[in-house]
């Protein structure tokens, strides 16, 4: 059976936030794209992910016309709090040290906004595209094949953007003798719940000898809470009562007193991993987001890092197609990786600071506590932390 043929300038693999945002920006600049997403739209929108936006992400969404709902429903934040068992608390004051705010606005809402914009603007998004395969990536005419509803399709294009996540086909299409990967797996996970209860005023990270805890937020009546658990634990082992007891015990008493508990509407365990793939480009293929890198969620960098990739990649593609200039596109991997490794560094340090590592020796625990004491005592260290937390500026 012959394949149905399609043509576009950019084939985008993956219809999550990164792929949809890239498609949106390209269309604003007169560049055609086709987005291929393996899952259904409902499945994509049901994913529960992060929702803490850096200053640069906020500006990017506003600049491309996607800030209206975010500004209406999001919760502006001047930083976040750290609580440490038996010690004075610390507020990471991004407003004071950087003059910039962050925003609590869920990834699900961002994805809804992006789908709505793609549908409004006639964007070409194909959900439930199966068996996606990339071909001829080092040629001048790469191809992408896929199946849908029992039919085979072939997309010819000029460039391919791999925005299909850690388990997607894009990174796996780079030859093993070209691709280098760097990884660190952590011996614990985060058990997270969503509850329809009012959140705390501030995001709160907590260190406790039993394990890390986090109070986060989505909107004025939707809260997201986490506790550190064993990597081999199961959701079935955690009733709502057990979860709330652990969370309240790990938070300082004055914080616990302000937490409103309630039945969970979602509960899951996420492993923690640091991962980077280099290079982020191969021939006509360009990786973005989780296809190229994973950060532990401690530093709230995952979605923000995907959007900074999209910023750099869209800039390069716009110049390539509209100005016949490939300077930024040819440097995309090096430019993006500088920010990736900075985010990996920050997220790794935050993870080391705030978690109880199994079988950790007393010397390391003392160093961990001393790092926090240094933060409490030295304003330059607080300023540096705030600078990284609010997000490094995009390179020009």
SVG drawing of the C-alpha trace seen along z (x, -y; Angstrom):
<svg xmlns="http://www.w3.org/2000/svg" viewBox="-12 -45 45 47">
<polyline fill="none" stroke="black" stroke-width="0.4" points="0.0,0.0 1.5,-3.4 1.8,-6.1 -0.3,-9.2 2.1,-12.1 2.3,-15.4 4.8,-18.2 5.7,-20.9 8.7,-23.0 9.1,-21.7 8.0,-18.3 7.5,-18.5 7.5,-15.2 5.6,-15.4 2.5,-17.4 3.3,-18.4 4.0,-22.0 7.3,-22.2 6.1,-20.9 2.9,-23.0 4.7,-26.2 7.3,-25.7 4.5,-25.2 2.7,-28.3 5.8,-30.6 6.7,-29.3 3.2,-30.0 3.4,-33.5 6.4,-33.9 5.0,-32.4 6.6,-29.0 4.5,-25.9 4.7,-22.8 3.0,-19.5 2.9,-18.3 2.8,-14.5 1.6,-13.3 1.4,-9.6 -1.3,-10.1 -4.8,-11.5 -5.5,-15.1 -7.4,-14.0 -4.4,-11.9 -2.0,-14.8 -4.3,-17.2 -4.7,-14.7 -0.9,-14.6 -0.2,-16.1 3.1,-18.1 4.9,-21.0 3.5,-24.5 6.1,-27.0 7.2,-29.4 10.4,-31.4 10.5,-35.1 11.8,-34.3 9.0,-31.7 6.4,-34.3 7.8,-36.9 8.0,-34.4 4.4,-33.4 3.3,-37.0 5.4,-37.9 3.8,-35.2 0.3,-36.1 -0.3,-33.3 -0.3,-35.2 -3.9,-36.3 -5.2,-33.4 -1.9,-33.0 -2.1,-36.6 -5.7,-36.1 -5.5,-32.8 -1.9,-32.4 -0.5,-33.2 2.4,-35.7 5.2,-34.7 8.2,-36.7 10.1,-33.5 9.8,-30.4 10.4,-29.3 12.8,-26.7 12.1,-25.1 14.7,-23.0 14.1,-20.8 15.1,-22.5 16.4,-25.6 15.2,-29.1 13.4,-29.3 14.7,-31.0 12.8,-32.8 14.3,-32.8 13.4,-36.4 13.6,-36.7 11.8,-40.0 14.3,-41.5 17.4,-40.1 16.5,-40.1 13.5,-42.4 11.6,-39.6 8.6,-37.5 7.7,-33.9 4.3,-32.4 2.4,-29.4 0.4,-28.2 -0.1,-24.5 1.4,-22.8 -2.1,-21.4 -3.5,-24.9 -0.5,-25.9 -1.2,-22.9 -4.9,-23.8 -3.9,-27.3 -1.6,-25.9 -4.2,-23.5 -6.8,-26.3 -4.3,-28.6 -3.4,-25.8 -7.1,-25.1 -8.0,-28.8 -5.1,-29.4 -5.6,-26.3 -2.5,-24.6 -1.8,-21.1 -1.7,-18.8 -2.2,-15.1 -2.9,-13.1 -2.7,-9.3 0.0,-9.2 1.6,-5.8 4.8,-4.1 6.6,-7.5 9.9,-6.9 12.5,-9.5 14.4,-9.0 17.3,-10.7 18.1,-13.1 21.5,-14.0 20.1,-14.7 18.6,-17.9 15.2,-16.2 14.4,-14.4 11.2,-12.3 8.9,-11.2 6.5,-8.3 3.7,-7.4 0.4,-5.4 -3.1,-6.7 -6.4,-4.9 -4.8,-2.0 -3.2,-4.2 0.4,-5.0 1.6,-8.6 4.9,-10.1 5.8,-13.7 8.6,-15.4 10.1,-18.4 13.2,-20.6 13.8,-20.4 12.7,-18.0 12.1,-19.1 12.2,-16.2 9.9,-17.3 8.7,-13.8 10.0,-13.4 12.5,-11.0 10.9,-7.8 10.3,-9.2 11.8,-8.2 13.7,-11.4 16.7,-11.0 16.8,-7.2 17.2,-8.2 20.6,-9.7 23.4,-7.0 24.9,-5.7 28.4,-6.6 27.3,-10.2 25.1,-10.5 26.6,-10.9 24.4,-10.7 25.0,-11.7 22.8,-10.4 22.3,-10.3 19.4,-8.3 18.4,-9.2 17.5,-6.5 14.1,-8.0 11.0,-9.4 8.3,-12.0 4.9,-10.8 2.6,-13.6 -1.1,-14.3 -3.5,-16.9 -6.3,-18.1 -9.1,-20.6 -8.1,-22.7 -6.7,-26.2 -2.9,-26.2 -0.4,-27.9 0.5,-31.5 4.0,-30.5 5.7,-27.4 7.5,-25.7 10.4,-23.2 11.1,-21.3 14.0,-19.2 13.3,-16.6 15.3,-13.6 12.5,-11.4 12.6,-12.9 11.8,-15.9 8.4,-17.5 7.0,-20.2 3.9,-22.4 3.0,-23.7 0.0,-25.3 -2.0,-25.3 -4.8,-27.8 -6.7,-29.3 -8.6,-26.0 -6.1,-23.4 -3.0,-22.4 -0.1,-20.0 1.8,-18.4 4.8,-16.0 6.7,-13.8 9.9,-11.9 9.5,-8.1 11.5,-5.0 12.1,-4.6 10.5,-1.1 7.4,-2.2 3.9,-2.0 1.0,-4.4 -1.2,-1.7 0.8,-1.8 -0.2,-5.4 -3.6,-6.2 -4.6,-9.9 -4.4,-9.8 -0.8,-8.3 0.2,-11.0 -1.1,-13.9 0.4,-12.6 3.8,-12.4 3.5,-15.8 2.4,-17.6 5.1,-15.9 7.9,-16.9 6.8,-20.6 7.5,-23.0 4.5,-23.3 3.7,-26.8 3.5,-25.7 1.5,-22.5 -1.0,-24.6 -1.9,-26.5 -2.3,-23.4 -5.8,-22.4 -6.1,-18.7 -8.7,-16.9 -9.3,-13.9 -6.8,-13.5 -8.1,-13.7 -4.8,-12.4 -1.9,-10.5 1.3,-9.3 5.0,-8.5 7.7,-10.2 11.3,-9.0 14.0,-11.6 16.6,-11.6 19.2,-13.9 19.9,-13.3 21.5,-15.1 22.0,-14.0 24.6,-15.6 24.5,-16.9 21.0,-18.3 21.1,-18.4 22.0,-15.8 21.8,-16.6 18.4,-18.2 17.1,-16.9 16.9,-19.2 16.0,-18.0 14.1,-20.1 12.7,-19.5 12.6,-16.1 13.9,-14.4 17.3,-15.9 17.3,-16.4 15.6,-15.6 16.1,-17.5 14.9,-16.5 11.8,-18.6 13.4,-20.1 14.5,-23.3 11.2,-23.6 13.3,-23.8 11.8,-21.1 9.1,-22.9 11.1,-26.2 14.1,-24.5 11.9,-23.0 10.6,-26.5 14.1,-28.0 15.0,-25.3 12.0,-26.4 13.0,-30.0 16.5,-29.2 15.2,-26.7 12.4,-28.9 14.8,-31.8 17.2,-29.7 14.4,-28.3 12.9,-31.8 16.3,-33.1 16.9,-30.0 13.7,-30.2 13.0,-33.9 16.5,-35.4 18.5,-32.6 20.8,-32.8 21.7,-29.6 24.1,-31.1 21.8,-30.6 20.5,-27.3 24.0,-25.8 24.9,-26.8 21.6,-25.7 23.0,-22.7 25.9,-24.6 23.7,-27.5 20.9,-25.3 23.3,-23.0 24.9,-25.9 21.6,-26.7 20.7,-23.0 23.9,-22.2 23.3,-25.3 19.8,-24.1 21.1,-20.6 23.7,-22.0 21.1,-24.0 18.6,-21.2 21.3,-18.7 22.4,-21.1 18.8,-21.7 18.2,-18.0 21.3,-17.3 20.5,-20.1 16.9,-19.1 16.6,-15.3 17.5,-12.6 19.8,-10.3 19.7,-6.6 22.9,-5.3 24.4,-8.8 27.3,-9.1 27.4,-11.6 30.1,-13.7 28.0,-14.3 24.9,-15.1 27.0,-17.7 28.1,-19.3 24.4,-19.3 23.4,-21.2 26.3,-23.6 25.3,-24.5 21.9,-25.5 23.5,-27.4 25.7,-29.3 22.6,-30.3 21.0,-31.6 24.1,-33.6 25.3,-35.1 23.2,-37.4 25.4,-37.0 24.6,-33.3 20.9,-34.1 21.2,-36.5 23.0,-33.9 20.3,-31.3 17.5,-33.7 19.3,-34.5 19.3,-30.8 15.9,-30.1 14.1,-32.9 15.8,-31.6 19.0,-32.6 18.3,-35.1 18.1,-33.8 21.3,-34.3 21.1,-36.9"/>
</svg>
